[in-house]
Amino acid sequence: MRIFDKSGLTMVPMFLGLLFFAASLTPSLIPRDWLVQGILGGLVMALGYLIGRVFVGLWWVMELPTLKGRAALVFYTVSGVPVVGVLALCLNRANDWQNSIRLRMGLELLDSSDTIQMVLVALGVFGLLFLLGVLLRMAFDYLRHRLYAFMPARTAIIAGFLTLGVILIVATRDGILDKVIANLDESVTIAQDLFDTAPPAPTREGIAGGKGSLINWDAMGNPGRDYVTKGPSAASIAEFTGRDALQPIRVYAGLAQADTPQARADVALAELIRLGGFDRKILIVALPTGTGWLDPGGVDTVEYMHGGDIATVAVQYSYLQSPLALILETRSGLDQARALISTVHNYWKTLPKDARPRIYIHGLSLGAWSSMYGTGMFALLDDPINGALWAGPPFPSDRWNRVNGDRNPDSPYVSPTIGDGRIVRFASHTKDAGGPTGWGDIRIVYLQYSSDPIVFYEPASLFRAPEWMREPAAVDVSPHMKFMPVVTQFQLAVDMALANTAPDGYGHAYYGPDYVRPWVAVTDPDNWTEADSARLAAHCDGGFHEGCRN
């Protein structure tokens, strides 16, 4: 019996492409507008078509029987009608599915999904990718036909395929990719206002980059300069607490400060000592995101609750956005975190235990990943740190994955319970960290949102459902989200690109009020009450100080 007609354009790959497109209309973690949905739909449609072509090609290569004529027409009709039905159903439900996410995130509901515009974009993307595939096929045919003169046909096919692969790798890696990276690096360096374009340095003492500072103000970059100059003042802290307050100490060394991670860590430590950071009650070693940005909400809140009696030290390790830094500069953040944390911790250990600050580690996103890596076993076992607050840890984080793997069996994947909660706890927009009681010697809190794809993306979702998708949907996740091989992988990838577009408290948009109670649990501020936490959260959410919000 014959199943596929080799002549003409086989419909089976197109059917699979349409099914992939239909599946892409189902909701994922972050709401998508019609343009993004169209691009995603066109991409997965092309992937479905490609998979179908590979399957049909293998069928032909193995010379398996195929259908022709009337039998083929019947087969295509019988298999095509359900495909069209599924596609129509998904197009009809697409707007409701997207609204199911928006409803949970407090966003305005959409009246229409702009279906026509979305479909046109999808067809355009599919057409471009189809054309690219045709051009690659033409290049492959050219290579293998040239090789027929030197080797048997089967060998020429393999050699042509490998040759084309090498050409593509070299062209993208050593040509296109290098130019893209170089242009990105140049553009973000300019955006950081380094050296000749830097604004004037502060003239007062007692500030990193100011008079007498060991930190080069011109090399600090915009994120660092904003960080050391725009935090809450002693006066604003005193106004909030009703008690005398100190001016928080903030130290920041830019990527251009020195050539090596260790050199930057050394100058940051020297500046921290110069400013009296080790004389404060609380010391935080913080790692920024890829661009060098430190979330004000993660720092301002803890400065308020400790009356400014606190010092924070940070070092920049990249100019790129976190996703690009993660892919293109993987080692830079890890090496800088290890150098900074070990350098500060080693000095801290030399101080008398009754005359040194409590020391904590902090990071958001890529800063969380790198600072977890940099917090080695010596920091946890040999004169250990007092604790850590890590927000939005990216999915490759080894320590986060190992901790999550030890969760209590009856606790959900997105909000696990670890043992009796004496060492590690998890918090979110809807769940605090359980307060400052019941801890052991080290206090570690992970702040993560169940709708954050940076945290919950899983590479294996290409062929299997992530564990959190096999559990009841979290409060901010659409119950209509379903797993589809290949498609879910690309939905989550798009979610990661859109993660920071979510409203505060969802996706990867971490904000001030959600840091308050985790910091209380980790640092246990003196004479602090739940009423104080509520007041500080409201203070930040009300925008009384711009630094409290992202």
KAWO-V475213 format. One record per residue. N is the residue number from 1. RES is the residue in one letter. PHI is phi in degrees with one decimal (* if undefined). PSI is psi in degrees with one decimal (none if undefined). Layout:
# KAWO-V475213
N|RES|PHI|PSI, N|RES|PHI|PSI
This chain:
# KAWO-V475213
1|M|*|139.6, 2|R|-100.4|135.9, 3|I|-110.7|-35.5, 4|F|-123.1|137.3, 5|D|-89.4|118.3, 6|K|-72.3|-22.3, 7|S|-78.3|146.0, 8|G|70.2|-168.3, 9|L|-84.6|112.4, 10|T|-66.1|136.2, 11|M|-83.2|-20.0, 12|V|-59.4|-47.3, 13|P|-58.8|-37.8, 14|M|-66.6|-39.3, 15|F|-59.2|-44.8, 16|L|-65.5|-38.9, 17|G|-61.0|-42.1, 18|L|-66.5|-36.7, 19|L|-64.7|-40.4, 20|F|-63.1|-42.4, 21|F|-62.0|-43.9, 22|A|-61.2|-43.4, 23|A|-64.7|-30.8, 24|S|-67.9|-16.1, 25|L|-78.6|-15.5, 26|T|-68.5|155.4, 27|P|-74.4|155.0, 28|S|-128.1|-142.2, 29|L|-83.7|-35.3, 30|I|-116.1|134.9, 31|P|-64.5|145.2, 32|R|-120.0|140.6, 33|D|-84.8|176.6, 34|W|-63.6|-34.0, 35|L|-67.9|-48.9, 36|V|-63.2|-41.7, 37|Q|-62.3|-38.7, 38|G|-64.0|-42.7, 39|I|-64.6|-46.0, 40|L|-61.2|-46.4, 41|G|-60.7|-42.9, 42|G|-64.6|-37.7, 43|L|-65.8|-49.6, 44|V|-72.0|-28.7, 45|M|-62.7|-42.7, 46|A|-65.2|-37.5, 47|L|-66.0|-43.3, 48|G|-60.5|-43.1, 49|Y|-62.2|-42.7, 50|L|-62.6|-44.6, 51|I|-60.9|-41.6, 52|G|-62.8|-41.4, 53|R|-64.7|-38.7, 54|V|-63.1|-44.5, 55|F|-60.4|-46.8, 56|V|-65.2|-39.5, 57|G|-61.0|-43.1, 58|L|-63.6|-38.1, 59|W|-59.5|-44.8, 60|W|-67.0|-43.6, 61|V|-59.1|-38.6, 62|M|-78.6|-0.9, 63|E|55.3|42.5, 64|L|-78.7|156.7, 65|P|-65.6|151.2, 66|T|-133.7|162.5, 67|L|-93.8|150.8, 68|K|-138.5|163.0, 69|G|61.5|-134.8, 70|R|-60.2|-38.7, 71|A|-62.1|-41.2, 72|A|-64.6|-41.5, 73|L|-61.7|-43.1, 74|V|-62.7|-43.9, 75|F|-60.4|-46.4, 76|Y|-64.9|-36.6, 77|T|-68.1|-46.6, 78|V|-64.2|-39.3, 79|S|-83.3|-26.1, 80|G|-79.1|-33.3, 81|V|-59.5|-47.4, 82|P|-62.3|-35.2, 83|V|-62.4|-46.7, 84|V|-63.8|-37.7, 85|G|-63.5|-45.0, 86|V|-62.5|-43.3, 87|L|-61.9|-44.0, 88|A|-62.7|-42.5, 89|L|-61.5|-44.6, 90|C|-68.3|-39.8, 91|L|-61.5|-38.7, 92|N|-68.7|-34.0, 93|R|-91.4|-8.8, 94|A|-55.1|-45.0, 95|N|-65.2|-42.7, 96|D|-63.3|-37.9, 97|W|-65.2|-44.3, 98|Q|-65.9|-37.4, 99|N|-67.2|-26.1, 100|S|-65.8|-27.9, 101|I|-79.3|-47.2, 102|R|-59.5|-38.8, 103|L|-59.0|-43.2, 104|R|-73.2|-18.9, 105|M|-102.0|6.1, 106|G|71.8|22.1, 107|L|-90.6|158.7, 108|E|-65.4|135.2, 109|L|-76.5|148.7, 110|L|-94.2|140.4, 111|D|-80.7|-26.8, 112|S|-146.9|149.5, 113|S|-95.1|9.3, 114|D|49.8|56.5, 115|T|-58.7|-43.9, 116|I|-63.1|-47.9, 117|Q|-61.7|-41.6, 118|M|-63.2|-43.9, 119|V|-64.9|-39.6, 120|L|-63.4|-41.1, 121|V|-63.1|-43.7, 122|A|-60.4|-44.0, 123|L|-64.9|-37.6, 124|G|-63.6|-45.0, 125|V|-64.0|-44.0, 126|F|-59.7|-43.1, 127|G|-61.9|-42.5, 128|L|-64.3|-43.4, 129|L|-68.2|-35.6, 130|F|-63.2|-43.7, 131|L|-62.7|-41.5, 132|L|-60.0|-41.3, 133|G|-63.0|-39.6, 134|V|-62.8|-43.3, 135|L|-63.7|-40.7, 136|L|-65.4|-39.3, 137|R|-63.7|-40.5, 138|M|-63.5|-40.9, 139|A|-64.5|-40.9, 140|F|-63.6|-44.5, 141|D|-61.5|-39.4, 142|Y|-62.8|-45.4, 143|L|-64.5|-46.7, 144|R|-68.3|-33.6, 145|H|-68.9|-35.2, 146|R|-67.0|-32.8, 147|L|-79.7|-16.3, 148|Y|-58.1|-27.7, 149|A|-72.1|-14.7, 150|F|-117.8|-12.6, 151|M|-156.5|164.6, 152|P|-59.9|159.8, 153|A|-59.4|-47.5, 154|R|-63.6|-40.8, 155|T|-64.8|-38.5, 156|A|-64.7|-38.1, 157|I|-61.8|-47.3, 158|I|-64.7|-44.8, 159|A|-64.7|-39.0, 160|G|-64.9|-41.0, 161|F|-62.8|-46.3, 162|L|-65.4|-39.5, 163|T|-63.6|-44.1, 164|L|-62.7|-39.7, 165|G|-61.3|-43.2, 166|V|-63.6|-42.7, 167|I|-60.7|-43.7, 168|L|-64.6|-41.7, 169|I|-63.5|-46.7, 170|V|-64.3|-42.7, 171|A|-64.8|-40.6, 172|T|-79.6|-39.5, 173|R|-77.9|-50.7, 174|D|-92.0|-8.9, 175|G|-113.8|-81.1, 176|I|-62.0|-49.2, 177|L|-63.9|-41.9, 178|D|-61.8|-40.5, 179|K|-67.7|-39.1, 180|V|-62.1|-46.5, 181|I|-62.5|-44.0, 182|A|-61.6|-43.1, 183|N|-66.9|-39.8, 184|L|-61.1|-45.9, 185|D|-63.3|-40.8, 186|E|-67.2|-42.9, 187|S|-67.9|-41.9, 188|V|-73.8|-29.5, 189|T|-64.2|-43.3, 190|I|-61.9|-41.6, 191|A|-64.8|-23.2, 192|Q|-79.7|-8.1, 193|D|55.6|64.0, 194|L|-93.4|145.5, 195|F|55.5|-108.0, 196|D|-61.9|-27.8, 197|T|-96.7|1.8, 198|A|-69.9|145.2, 199|P|-69.3|166.4, 200|P|-60.0|145.2, 201|A|-75.0|153.5, 202|P|-60.5|145.7, 203|T|-95.0|-13.9, 204|R|-85.6|157.7, 205|E|-84.0|172.6, 206|G|79.2|16.8, 207|I|-136.8|136.8, 208|A|-60.0|129.0, 209|G|89.0|-7.9, 210|G|-89.1|-158.9, 211|K|-60.9|127.5, 212|G|78.2|4.0, 213|S|-75.5|149.1, 214|L|-85.3|-8.1, 215|I|-92.3|133.6, 216|N|-79.5|110.1, 217|W|-59.2|-42.1, 218|D|-64.3|-29.1, 219|A|-89.1|-2.9, 220|M|-74.6|-32.8, 221|G|82.7|159.9, 222|N|-56.5|-46.5, 223|P|-59.1|-41.2, 224|G|-69.8|-41.3, 225|R|-65.7|-40.4, 226|D|-62.4|-40.2, 227|Y|-63.5|-45.2, 228|V|-80.9|-13.9, 229|T|-110.8|-15.4, 230|K|-112.5|12.6, 231|G|-76.3|173.8, 232|P|-66.5|141.3, 233|S|-84.4|165.4, 234|A|-58.3|-37.4, 235|A|-65.8|-42.9, 236|S|-69.3|-34.0, 237|I|-67.4|-43.9, 238|A|-63.7|-36.7, 239|E|-63.8|-38.1, 240|F|-73.3|-44.9, 241|T|-83.7|-23.6, 242|G|77.4|14.0, 243|R|-131.9|162.8, 244|D|-59.1|146.1, 245|A|-137.0|158.1, 246|L|-101.0|158.7, 247|Q|-78.2|118.7, 248|P|-58.0|145.5, 249|I|-97.2|128.0, 250|R|-128.1|122.8, 251|V|-116.2|134.0, 252|Y|-145.6|124.5, 253|A|-109.7|126.8, 254|G|-76.8|163.8, 255|L|-61.0|-34.4, 256|A|-81.2|1.9, 257|Q|-64.0|-40.4, 258|A|-154.6|167.4, 259|D|-82.4|-22.4, 260|T|-124.2|154.5, 261|P|-57.6|-40.1, 262|Q|-67.2|-39.3, 263|A|-64.6|-39.5, 264|R|-67.6|-38.5, 265|A|-64.4|-40.2, 266|D|-63.8|-43.7, 267|V|-70.9|-33.1, 268|A|-64.5|-41.9, 269|L|-63.5|-44.5, 270|A|-61.4|-39.9, 271|E|-68.5|-38.1, 272|L|-62.1|-41.2, 273|I|-65.7|-45.0, 274|R|-58.1|-38.9, 275|L|-85.2|-3.9, 276|G|85.2|26.1, 277|G|-62.4|-30.6, 278|F|-82.8|-0.3, 279|D|-93.9|-4.0, 280|R|-85.1|167.1, 281|K|-75.2|-36.4, 282|I|-123.9|136.0, 283|L|-127.2|126.6, 284|I|-118.5|126.7, 285|V|-98.4|114.9, 286|A|-117.0|140.6, 287|L|-110.9|127.6, 288|P|-76.7|177.2, 289|T|-74.9|-176.4, 290|G|-56.5|-42.2, 291|T|-74.2|-11.2, 292|G|101.8|4.8, 293|W|-81.1|135.8, 294|L|-110.9|128.4, 295|D|-64.2|114.5, 296|P|-56.9|-35.5, 297|G|-62.4|-28.8, 298|G|-80.5|-17.8, 299|V|-107.8|-46.2, 300|D|-57.0|-42.3, 301|T|-60.3|-44.4, 302|V|-72.8|-26.9, 303|E|-68.6|-39.5, 304|Y|-62.1|-48.0, 305|M|-71.3|-16.9, 306|H|-108.4|19.0, 307|G|60.3|28.1, 308|G|78.4|-2.1, 309|D|-81.7|66.1, 310|I|-156.6|147.1, 311|A|-129.4|141.8, 312|T|-129.2|135.9, 313|V|-125.6|136.0, 314|A|-144.0|153.8, 315|V|-136.4|134.9, 316|Q|-79.9|145.7, 317|Y|-131.2|-2.4, 318|S|-160.8|162.2, 319|Y|-107.5|-10.4, 320|L|-84.8|155.5, 321|Q|-58.2|151.0, 322|S|-53.3|-46.2, 323|P|-59.8|-39.9, 324|L|-70.3|-40.2, 325|A|-63.5|-37.5, 326|L|-62.5|-39.6, 327|I|-83.1|-43.8, 328|L|-97.9|-23.0, 329|E|-132.2|51.5, 330|T|-56.3|-42.7, 331|R|-77.4|-23.1, 332|S|-60.5|-46.9, 333|G|-68.4|-39.5, 334|L|-64.9|-44.6, 335|D|-65.7|-40.4, 336|Q|-68.0|-39.5, 337|A|-63.1|-45.4, 338|R|-62.6|-42.3, 339|A|-64.9|-46.8, 340|L|-68.2|-48.8, 341|I|-65.3|-44.1, 342|S|-67.1|-37.8, 343|T|-65.3|-47.9, 344|V|-68.2|-42.4, 345|H|-65.1|-40.0, 346|N|-64.5|-38.1, 347|Y|-69.9|-42.9, 348|W|-57.7|-36.9, 349|K|-66.3|-23.1, 350|T|-78.7|-11.9, 351|L|-86.0|151.5, 352|P|-58.4|136.5, 353|K|-61.5|-29.5, 354|D|-89.5|4.4, 355|A|-135.1|26.7, 356|R|-127.6|157.8, 357|P|-74.5|160.6, 358|R|-73.8|138.4, 359|I|-115.5|134.4, 360|Y|-133.9|155.4, 361|I|-112.1|142.6, 362|H|-145.5|146.6, 363|G|-169.3|152.2, 364|L|-118.1|135.3, 365|S|59.6|-122.6, 366|L|-62.5|-28.3, 367|G|-66.0|-33.9, 368|A|-68.4|-43.7, 369|W|-60.7|-49.5, 370|S|-67.5|-39.5, 371|S|-72.4|-29.3, 372|M|-64.2|-42.5, 373|Y|-63.5|-41.3, 374|G|-73.8|-16.6, 375|T|-86.8|82.1, 376|G|-75.4|-178.4, 377|M|-63.8|-30.9, 378|F|-65.7|-36.6, 379|A|-68.6|-25.1, 380|L|-95.0|-22.4, 381|L|-117.5|-39.7, 382|D|-93.1|101.0, 383|D|51.7|68.2, 384|P|-68.2|158.3, 385|I|-64.5|165.7, 386|N|-85.0|-23.4, 387|G|166.7|-173.9, 388|A|-155.8|150.1, 389|L|-127.6|112.7, 390|W|-115.2|123.8, 391|A|-111.4|136.7, 392|G|55.9|49.1, 393|P|-64.2|126.5, 394|P|-63.1|151.7, 395|F|-57.0|-27.7, 396|P|-76.3|-4.3, 397|S|-59.6|114.1, 398|D|-64.3|-43.9, 399|R|-66.0|-40.9, 400|W|-61.6|-43.0, 401|N|-64.5|-39.1, 402|R|-69.4|-39.7, 403|V|-63.6|-45.8, 404|N|-63.3|-32.5, 405|G|-67.3|-18.9, 406|D|-98.2|13.2, 407|R|-67.5|156.5, 408|N|-63.3|136.7, 409|P|-57.2|-29.6, 410|D|-89.1|5.6, 411|S|-100.6|146.2, 412|P|-70.1|153.1, 413|Y|-62.4|-39.2, 414|V|-80.6|-14.4, 415|S|-146.0|68.5, 416|P|-77.5|161.4, 417|T|-113.4|130.7, 418|I|-109.9|108.8, 419|G|57.1|-132.4, 420|D|-98.7|12.5, 421|G|75.4|20.9, 422|R|-84.6|-18.1, 423|I|-118.6|-46.4, 424|V|-128.3|135.3, 425|R|-137.0|158.5, 426|F|-118.3|142.0, 427|A|-132.5|162.4, 428|S|-151.5|-170.9, 429|H|-64.4|-26.7, 430|T|-112.1|4.0, 431|K|-144.4|126.3, 432|D|-84.9|-175.6, 433|A|-94.6|12.8, 434|G|86.0|8.4, 435|G|81.7|178.3, 436|P|-87.0|4.7, 437|T|-103.2|159.2, 438|G|83.2|14.4, 439|W|-92.8|162.3, 440|G|-92.8|-148.7, 441|D|-76.2|-29.2, 442|I|-117.7|137.6, 443|R|-120.7|116.2, 444|I|-123.3|127.3, 445|V|-124.5|133.0, 446|Y|-104.2|121.3, 447|L|-99.0|116.0, 448|Q|-147.9|143.8, 449|Y|-98.6|137.8, 450|S|-67.7|-13.3, 451|S|-99.5|15.0, 452|D|-91.3|107.4, 453|P|-71.8|-21.8, 454|I|-62.6|-34.3, 455|V|-82.9|-43.9, 456|F|-106.7|8.7, 457|Y|-63.0|144.4, 458|E|-138.5|118.9, 459|P|-55.2|-33.0, 460|A|-69.7|-6.3, 461|S|-68.0|-3.1, 462|L|-61.2|-33.8, 463|F|-133.2|-6.1, 464|R|-146.8|154.0, 465|A|-71.4|134.0, 466|P|-58.0|154.1, 467|E|-59.6|-36.8, 468|W|-68.6|-20.3, 469|M|-81.4|-11.8, 470|R|-93.3|2.6, 471|E|-108.5|164.9, 472|P|-56.0|142.2, 473|A|-61.5|138.8, 474|A|-67.1|169.1, 475|V|-62.9|-29.2, 476|D|-105.9|19.2, 477|V|-117.7|136.3, 478|S|-64.1|131.7, 479|P|-69.9|-9.4, 480|H|-88.9|-0.9, 481|M|-70.3|123.9, 482|K|-127.0|152.6, 483|F|-85.1|136.9, 484|M|-140.0|121.0, 485|P|-50.4|142.4, 486|V|70.8|-53.9, 487|V|-62.5|-46.3, 488|T|-59.2|-38.8, 489|Q|-55.4|-45.9, 490|F|-78.0|-30.4, 491|Q|-60.3|-45.9, 492|L|-67.6|-33.8, 493|A|-64.4|-42.7, 494|V|-64.8|-39.2, 495|D|-57.3|-40.8, 496|M|-62.4|-40.7, 497|A|-65.3|-29.5, 498|L|-98.0|2.6, 499|A|-57.2|-35.6, 500|N|-84.1|-2.2, 501|T|-87.2|-7.8, 502|A|-68.6|156.3, 503|P|-66.9|162.0, 504|D|-52.5|130.9, 505|G|94.3|3.7, 506|Y|-137.4|164.3, 507|G|56.4|-132.4, 508|H|-106.7|18.8, 509|A|-93.3|78.2, 510|Y|-78.1|141.6, 511|Y|-142.3|166.9, 512|G|-45.9|-56.5, 513|P|-55.2|-31.0, 514|D|-77.1|-12.7, 515|Y|-83.1|-19.9, 516|V|-60.1|-59.5, 517|R|-68.8|-36.4, 518|P|-59.9|-40.4, 519|W|-67.1|-35.6, 520|V|-62.1|-44.9, 521|A|-63.2|-37.9, 522|V|-79.7|-43.6, 523|T|-102.3|-12.9, 524|D|47.8|65.7, 525|P|-62.4|149.2, 526|D|-65.4|138.1, 527|N|52.8|37.7, 528|W|-101.0|137.6, 529|T|-120.5|168.5, 530|E|-63.3|-32.3, 531|A|-63.6|-36.9, 532|D|-64.1|-41.1, 533|S|-61.3|-45.3, 534|A|-63.4|-39.6, 535|R|-68.3|-39.8, 536|L|-69.2|-39.7, 537|A|-61.0|-42.8, 538|A|-66.7|-37.3, 539|H|-59.7|-46.6, 540|C|-70.1|-43.5, 541|D|-65.9|-28.7, 542|G|-79.0|-7.6, 543|G|74.7|22.2, 544|F|-62.5|-28.4, 545|H|-129.7|123.1, 546|E|-60.4|-24.0, 547|G|-71.0|-16.2, 548|C|-72.4|-16.8, 549|R|-112.7|157.0, 550|N|-64.6|none
